[in-house]
């Protein structure tokens, strides 16, 4: 009996071991928690990434919107409101549980208060994790956008050549301290070039191309390269004409002095041979040039020189030279319309754009006074000496500019005056940086 029971038991165990019909059920039962957890984790992960992606995009747009508010100068205080509005406008899934973002001004890339920082978060239970633990999950994001306000740039020395290497060249032992900037419209990689050992402090330099690396190690001037907005500020101006015949140059002795007096009109040449007075008005130089000798005292208050057909201007210093441009009233009296007179006021030397171009020189000394704008759109201007200004800023604009030798120009503008000649602008800009 006992043996039969044992035999039957062994047979049943062998039969049970050989049976496979219930294995799947057992395995499923054992792995169910793992499968449920994996599915829950996958759902939670997808949900978390969805929330985070939406929050990040909204924060990015908030930072950009706030930065544009400051870049465009809409309001110094409205950037927070604009940022929060942009954040809310870009929410969908997280609208009901996203917290109001914090918006703040921060420093970026060595700047001061030049970026918007947005920190945002959203808190809610995830489907699986929240069900199991009863806890909530917080998703946090941040975004930062830097901004630059639009600007108008002025300069009192401008080279208009659009491709020349060394469109502005400064060399020798020149001392150039204008404080009102240099600008070159040339797209050359070395449009503003330095040679020799000059002393330069012009505050800022701008170019449509590259600028000599010399400035990086020898000055603290701001260098702005490869600008796309620079332009000739006088390109739309037209010089006036004067068809009157010029006075015959003659030195007349009166007592102990010898003086030549000229009236406005058209000349082929004006070359001083003694002390000279030019009466107010427009002097057209057709094909020749103006040469002022170093030993001659010249007074020309309220004048404009118009250079045509390759005419040049050569100032060789002088014991006492006073050149001052025409006022608006004087231009109107000379027959220029009031509209054009307002634009031409202060123009001392104006080279016609149809001229062949030449080389002109301005070499002054401590007793030389040059007040006004000199404009040579077709010529190279070599500037030297120690000329000074008294009543208005000296504006030098030429096709190319060369400053060499022992030039000592410590100020292009009298104290209290600034140049208003605009050479370019920068549009407001915003960049999402993080």
C-alpha distance (Angstrom), angle and dihedral (degrees) to the residues before:
residue distance angle dihedral
X1 . . .
X2 3.71 . .
X3 3.73 91.9 .
X4 3.77 92.0 50.7
X5 3.82 91.7 50.8
X6 3.80 91.5 50.3
X7 3.76 90.8 47.8
X8 3.78 91.3 50.1
X9 3.81 92.0 47.1
X10 3.78 91.4 51.7
X11 3.78 90.3 49.8
X12 3.79 92.2 50.1
X13 3.81 92.1 50.8
X14 3.78 91.2 49.2
X15 3.77 90.8 49.0
X16 3.82 91.1 48.7
X17 3.77 91.6 49.7
X18 3.77 90.6 50.6
X19 3.81 93.0 50.8
X20 3.88 114.4 97.0
X21 3.78 102.7 170.5
X22 3.85 95.0 101.9
X23 3.81 100.8 41.7
X24 3.82 95.3 94.6
X25 3.77 91.0 53.0
X26 3.75 92.0 51.9
X27 3.79 93.1 46.7
X28 3.79 92.2 48.5
X29 3.76 90.8 49.0
X30 3.77 91.3 50.6
X31 3.85 95.2 45.6
X32 3.81 97.9 40.6
X33 3.82 94.7 96.6
X34 3.80 90.7 50.2
X35 3.80 93.0 48.4
X36 3.80 92.5 47.4
X37 3.79 91.6 47.9
X38 3.82 92.1 49.0
X39 3.78 92.0 49.4
X40 3.80 90.8 46.8
X41 3.80 91.4 48.7
X42 3.81 91.2 50.0
X43 3.80 91.3 50.3
X44 3.81 92.1 46.7
X45 3.81 92.1 47.5
X46 3.79 92.4 50.8
X47 3.80 90.3 47.0
X48 3.83 92.3 48.2
X49 3.80 93.0 50.1
X50 3.80 90.8 47.3
X51 3.81 91.3 53.6
X52 3.79 93.0 44.5
X53 3.78 94.3 47.2
X54 3.78 92.1 51.4
X55 3.82 93.2 45.2
X56 3.81 92.0 48.6
X57 3.78 93.2 51.2
X58 3.80 91.1 47.5
X59 3.81 91.2 48.3
X60 3.81 90.9 48.8
X61 3.79 91.2 52.4
X62 3.79 90.8 45.6
X63 3.80 91.9 53.6
X64 3.81 91.9 47.0
X65 3.81 92.4 47.2
X66 3.80 93.4 49.1
X67 3.80 91.5 46.5
X68 3.81 92.1 51.9
X69 3.79 89.4 52.9
X70 3.79 90.2 59.7
X71 3.81 95.8 37.0
X72 3.80 91.0 56.0
X73 3.77 92.9 41.4
X74 3.81 92.9 -124.1
X75 3.77 92.1 148.5
X76 3.77 137.2 -27.9
X77 3.79 90.9 -134.3
X78 3.81 104.2 33.1
X79 3.81 96.4 75.0
X80 3.82 92.5 88.0
X81 3.80 92.6 52.2
X82 3.79 92.5 46.4
X83 3.79 91.8 48.6
X84 3.80 92.8 50.7
X85 3.80 91.3 46.8
X86 3.81 90.8 53.0
X87 3.80 90.3 47.7
X88 3.81 93.6 52.6
X89 3.80 92.9 44.1
X90 3.80 91.5 58.8
X91 3.81 98.2 50.8
X92 3.78 124.8 98.8
X93 3.82 115.1 144.3
X94 3.82 94.4 30.7
X95 3.79 97.8 40.3
X96 3.80 94.9 110.4
X97 3.80 98.4 48.1
X98 3.82 107.6 27.0
X99 3.81 113.2 112.2
X100 3.79 122.4 -128.5
X101 3.84 105.5 -88.2
X102 3.78 122.7 -119.5
X103 3.79 114.1 -122.5
X104 3.79 122.9 -163.8
X105 3.81 142.5 164.2
X106 3.79 113.7 -114.4
X107 3.80 138.5 174.2
X108 3.78 118.6 -101.5
X109 3.80 130.8 -170.0
X110 3.82 95.6 -11.6
X111 3.79 91.6 -46.3
X112 3.78 126.8 124.0
X113 3.82 120.3 -119.1
X114 3.78 89.7 -23.6
X115 3.80 100.8 133.3
X116 3.80 140.0 56.2
X117 3.81 118.8 -131.5
X118 3.83 118.6 -160.5
X119 3.82 121.9 -170.5
X120 3.81 117.5 -172.6
X121 3.79 138.0 172.3
X122 3.80 142.3 177.7
X123 3.82 126.4 -157.6
X124 3.83 127.7 -161.2
X125 3.83 141.2 125.6
X126 3.77 115.7 -84.3
X127 3.84 112.4 -131.1
X128 3.83 98.2 -111.2
X129 3.80 104.6 20.9
X130 3.78 91.9 45.4
X131 3.82 92.3 47.9
X132 3.80 92.6 50.7
X133 3.82 99.2 40.6
X134 3.79 103.8 20.5
X135 3.81 88.6 -132.5
X136 3.80 130.4 127.1
X137 3.81 127.7 -126.0
X138 3.82 125.3 -136.9
X139 3.79 121.7 -150.7
X140 3.84 114.3 -161.2
X141 3.81 129.8 -169.7
X142 3.79 137.9 169.9
X143 3.79 136.7 -162.0
X144 3.79 134.8 -172.4
X145 3.80 129.6 -163.5
X146 3.80 124.4 -175.0
X147 3.78 121.1 -149.6
X148 3.79 140.1 -166.3
X149 3.77 123.4 -160.1
X150 3.76 120.4 -127.5
X151 3.79 114.3 -97.9
X152 3.78 140.9 -167.5
X153 3.78 114.5 -141.1
X154 3.77 125.0 -150.3
X155 3.78 128.3 -169.1
X156 3.78 135.6 -177.9
X157 3.82 94.5 -155.1
X158 3.81 119.2 49.3
X159 3.82 132.2 169.9
X160 3.80 111.1 -158.6
X161 3.82 100.1 -168.7
X162 3.79 105.7 118.5
X163 3.80 101.7 -152.2
X164 3.80 112.6 17.6
X165 3.77 123.7 123.8
X166 3.79 107.4 -127.8
X167 3.79 94.5 15.6
X168 3.80 83.1 164.0
X169 3.79 112.7 31.8
X170 3.79 122.6 -177.2
X171 3.78 118.9 -175.1
X172 3.76 150.1 140.2
X173 3.78 114.5 45.7
X174 3.79 94.1 -41.7
X175 3.78 118.4 158.2
X176 3.78 109.0 -149.4
X177 3.79 116.3 176.3
X178 3.76 106.9 156.3
X179 3.79 99.9 142.0
X180 3.79 89.7 -158.0
X181 3.77 101.5 86.9
X182 3.79 142.5 -108.9
X183 3.80 124.5 -110.4
X184 3.80 131.6 -171.0
X185 3.80 122.4 -170.9
X186 3.82 91.1 -162.4
X187 3.80 117.6 115.3
X188 3.80 91.3 -151.7
X189 3.79 115.8 127.4
X190 3.82 88.1 -121.0
X191 3.79 102.4 34.2
X192 3.83 94.3 146.5
X193 3.77 109.1 43.9
X194 3.80 134.8 -176.1
X195 3.80 127.0 -155.1
X196 3.77 130.0 172.3
X197 3.79 119.4 9.1
X198 3.81 109.2 -55.4
X199 3.79 126.7 164.9
X200 3.79 109.7 -128.0
X201 3.78 131.7 -178.9
X202 3.79 111.2 158.0
X203 3.81 99.6 144.6
X204 3.80 95.8 -127.0
X205 3.81 141.6 13.2
X206 3.80 127.6 -154.6
X207 3.77 131.5 -171.3
X208 3.77 142.2 169.4
X209 3.80 84.9 -138.6
X210 3.79 136.6 23.8
X211 3.80 128.7 -45.2
X212 3.80 127.7 -141.6
X213 3.83 111.9 -87.4
X214 3.81 86.6 -133.1
X215 3.80 88.7 89.1
X216 3.80 91.9 59.7
X217 3.79 92.5 64.7
X218 3.80 104.5 26.4
X219 3.81 104.6 44.3
X220 3.77 141.7 26.5
X221 3.81 91.1 -135.0
X222 3.80 116.0 136.7
X223 3.81 110.2 -107.5
X224 3.81 118.6 -154.0
X225 3.79 113.2 -177.4
X226 3.81 134.0 -174.4
X227 3.77 95.4 16.7
X228 3.79 114.7 173.4
X229 3.81 99.7 -160.9
X230 3.82 102.1 63.1
X231 3.81 116.9 120.3
X232 3.78 143.4 164.6
X233 3.83 104.7 -88.4
X234 3.81 93.0 -154.5
X235 3.80 99.6 43.4
X236 3.81 93.9 111.5
X237 3.81 96.4 48.6
X238 3.79 122.6 103.5
X239 3.80 120.6 -153.7
X240 3.80 117.2 -122.8
X241 3.79 121.6 -116.3
X242 3.79 133.1 -135.0
X243 3.78 116.5 -164.7
X244 3.80 94.7 -177.0
X245 3.78 114.8 116.9
X246 3.76 112.4 -105.7
X247 3.78 123.5 -117.6
X248 3.80 118.3 -94.0
X249 3.79 106.8 -107.9
X250 3.79 110.7 -115.9
X251 3.80 131.5 160.0
X252 3.81 108.8 -137.3
X253 3.78 120.9 -165.5
X254 3.75 116.0 -136.8
X255 3.77 114.6 176.6
X256 3.78 108.2 -52.3
X257 3.82 95.6 -15.3
X258 3.77 135.2 73.3
X259 3.80 116.9 -151.8
X260 3.80 137.1 173.6
X261 3.79 117.4 -154.3
X262 3.81 122.2 -159.5
X263 3.78 132.6 -169.1
X264 3.84 127.1 -150.1
X265 3.78 117.3 -85.1
X266 3.81 142.8 95.5
X267 3.81 119.2 -45.1
X268 3.76 135.3 176.5
X269 3.79 92.0 -152.5
X270 3.76 139.4 -1.6
X271 3.79 112.4 -164.3
X272 3.76 117.0 167.1
X273 3.80 118.8 -130.6
X274 3.80 97.6 170.7
X275 3.77 140.0 -0.5
X276 3.80 106.5 -38.7
X277 3.79 137.5 -160.4
X278 3.81 120.8 -162.9
X279 3.77 113.2 -161.2
X280 3.85 117.0 -136.1
X281 3.80 116.9 -77.9
X282 3.81 146.4 70.2
X283 3.82 118.0 -44.4
X284 3.81 113.7 -164.4
X285 3.82 114.0 -160.0
X286 3.81 109.1 -161.3
X287 3.79 116.5 -163.9
X288 3.80 99.0 -32.1
X289 3.76 128.4 63.4
X290 3.78 151.3 -117.5
X291 3.80 115.2 -102.0
X292 3.79 119.9 -177.5
X293 3.79 112.4 -169.4
X294 3.79 120.1 -134.7
X295 3.80 93.7 -120.7
X296 3.79 96.7 51.1
X297 3.78 125.8 92.4
X298 3.78 109.6 -139.3
X299 3.79 128.3 -171.4
X300 3.80 118.8 -170.1
X301 3.79 111.8 161.5
X302 3.81 117.7 174.6
X303 3.81 98.2 10.0
X304 3.81 139.2 134.3
X305 3.80 124.0 -159.6
X306 3.82 113.9 -151.5
X307 3.83 112.8 -163.8
X308 3.81 119.2 -154.5
X309 3.81 138.0 174.8
X310 3.79 97.3 13.9
X311 3.80 96.1 -40.3
X312 3.81 116.9 162.4
X313 3.78 138.4 -160.6
X314 3.79 122.0 -136.4
X315 3.79 120.8 -176.1
X316 3.81 112.4 -176.4
X317 3.76 98.7 -170.5
X318 3.77 112.3 -101.2
X319 3.75 142.3 -156.4
X320 3.80 90.2 -99.2
X321 3.78 122.1 0.8
X322 3.77 123.5 169.4
X323 3.81 117.3 178.3
X324 3.80 116.0 172.5
X325 3.80 127.3 173.6
X326 3.79 126.7 -123.7
X327 3.77 123.3 -89.0
X328 3.77 122.7 -130.9
X329 3.81 91.0 -102.4
X330 3.80 91.1 51.8
X331 3.80 91.5 50.2
X332 3.79 91.3 50.8
X333 3.82 89.3 50.0
X334 3.82 87.5 52.9
X335 3.80 90.8 57.5
X336 3.81 100.8 -94.8
X337 3.81 115.4 138.0
X338 3.77 115.6 -107.4
X339 3.82 90.5 -116.1
X340 3.80 93.2 53.4
X341 3.79 92.0 38.9
X342 3.80 90.1 59.4
X343 3.81 89.3 54.8
X344 3.82 95.8 43.4
X345 3.77 97.9 45.2
X346 3.78 110.1 125.1
X347 3.83 95.4 20.5
X348 3.82 106.2 137.0
X349 3.82 102.3 170.4
X350 3.81 120.9 20.1
X351 3.80 120.1 -177.6
X352 3.80 112.2 -156.9
X353 3.81 111.3 -118.5
X354 3.80 90.0 -131.2
X355 3.79 90.9 58.9
X356 3.81 118.4 113.8
X357 3.78 92.8 -121.4
X358 3.79 128.7 -121.4
X359 3.79 142.0 177.8
X360 3.79 117.5 -77.3
X361 3.79 127.8 -174.9
X362 3.79 134.0 -155.3
X363 3.79 111.4 -167.6
X364 3.76 113.7 167.2
X365 3.77 136.1 168.0
X366 3.79 134.7 -147.9
X367 3.81 90.1 -75.2
X368 3.81 94.3 49.5
X369 3.79 117.2 104.1
X370 3.81 120.2 -167.1
X371 3.78 115.2 178.9
X372 3.78 119.0 179.2
X373 3.78 145.6 26.5
X374 3.79 123.4 -45.1
X375 3.79 113.2 -161.3
X376 3.82 123.0 -172.9
X377 3.83 106.1 165.3
X378 3.84 92.4 169.7
X379 3.81 102.8 32.4
X380 3.77 141.8 67.7
X381 3.78 114.3 -115.0
X382 3.79 119.0 -151.1
X383 3.78 109.4 -160.8
X384 3.78 124.5 -164.8
X385 3.76 146.7 142.9
X386 3.79 129.0 51.2
X387 3.79 103.3 -70.9
X388 3.78 115.9 164.0
X389 3.79 136.4 -154.6
X390 3.79 128.0 -136.4
X391 3.78 115.2 169.7
X392 3.81 106.4 26.5
X393 3.80 139.5 9.8
X394 3.79 116.5 -82.7
X395 3.81 108.2 -119.7
X396 3.81 115.0 -163.8
X397 3.80 116.9 -170.0
X398 3.79 120.9 164.1
X399 3.77 141.6 148.1
X400 3.80 87.7 -104.9
X401 3.80 130.8 0.0
X402 3.78 127.7 -151.2
X403 3.80 122.3 -171.3
X404 3.78 111.5 -177.1
X405 3.78 143.9 149.9
X406 3.78 120.7 21.7
X407 3.78 98.9 -21.0
X408 3.78 110.8 161.7
X409 3.78 108.8 -169.6
X410 3.76 106.3 159.4
X411 3.78 97.4 166.7
X412 3.76 135.5 17.2
X413 3.77 91.9 -173.5
X414 3.82 132.3 47.9
X415 3.78 116.0 -116.9
X416 3.80 110.7 -78.1
X417 3.82 95.6 22.9
X418 3.79 129.5 98.6
X419 3.76 133.5 -169.1
X420 3.81 114.8 -105.2
X421 3.80 97.2 -171.2
X422 3.80 106.8 125.7
X423 3.80 115.1 -147.2
X424 3.79 100.2 171.4
X425 3.75 149.3 -17.9
X426 3.77 137.7 -135.3
X427 3.79 118.8 -142.9
X428 3.80 116.3 -135.3
X429 3.79 111.6 -90.0
X430 3.81 137.0 -162.4
X431 3.80 127.4 -169.6
X432 3.80 126.8 -173.5
X433 3.80 101.6 -134.2
X434 3.79 103.1 173.7
